[in-house]
Amino acid sequence: MTSQIIETLGFSAAGTMVTGRVSIADLFPKSRKRCGIYLLQFRDGTFYIGQAVDAVRRFAQHRKNYDTIEGYWFQAVAKQHLDETEQRLIRQGEQAGLLLTNKTFVTNVIGETDLDLLVSAADQEAWLINGMPLDNEGVDLGLAVEERMRARYRQNSQQLQQLPAYKGIKELLQAYITQGIPAFKKTEQSFWALSCLPSTNKGKYPRYFALNMNGMEVLVAGTERSTNYPFVFAVVTGSFCADPAEKARFLRSYAYSIVPSAYQAAGADQYRVDFKSMSYLLLALQQEPEFRRSIREMSLRLMRKGGTIYAPYHCFDLVQDVLG
């Protein structure tokens, strides 16, 4: 079965056994191209798909870090097509059943993660299923963090709180954070970050806030500058709208559009939902249990892949006001 999957990805099914080897220079004589996509198999039955401009050099780098590489496959790909081909093969491989140890472009992360140190794998799974709040007792980063960290975006928070839309912003963020982020106080700043009046797209689409996990935004609201018309979107898994009729009902009730998204960190199953307003998104959170689950699925997926790169932009004062 595995050999068939490997063949469908464009590799020769046989591959090469490389147990104990520190170089594969003999596999790449001068006549053979070294630029392309490679597949590694490890002793535990897991795989890794990557790209290399020089396959021999890249294998040597892997070998310094991992002594359990047993199998090697390669297909030549032009340099300008490496990114798109790597992304496509990672997603195809995961969907076909390969256990991939890649962290990007995959849907699920295999093995232990940094999140497990704060929330056990069993608690993560239970929270995903039933949404019951996880223990935050004794944790309040907003009060413990240095004052200079709190003050960094204080003016932004104060400015946001003066806007007429702030009541709706606060209600939405409170619901999303408490229902859609596991152990939200324990994971604050390290696994999720909330930016306040960020500069992203400020010229055309100024934002009230952006809630970020890993390397992407999951919840954003703001206005279109030319019309002053509000917008809000969330990036979630597609589990809540797998049925076409259910998707149509959800659209009629809450949203303008549900379209596939392409964030590197979110894997294959990801959708951007553009809502009619923040109040409609809040209604969906309150009334649609499958939608809430899709938010939890995306949160766990991203947080299991690692901490957020947006931690430096986290606004502690806004979080403190939202969560009380």
Protein Blocks (a to p, Z undefined) as FASTA:
>chain_A
ZZmmmmmnopafklpafehiabfklmmcfklcfbdcdddddfkopacddddfblmlmmmm
mmmmpckbfbdcdddddfklmmmmmmmmmmmmmmnopacfbfghpabdgdjdfklmmmcf
klmmmmmmnopacdfehiafklmpcfklmmmmmmmmmmmmmpmklmmmmmmmmmmmmmmc
ghkllmgokloccdehiaehklmmccfbdcdehjbcfbdcdddfklopacddddddfklm
mpmklmmmmmmmmpmbdcddfbfklojbdcddddfbfklmmmmmmmmmklmmmmmmmmmm
mmmnoccfklmmpcfklmmmmnZZ
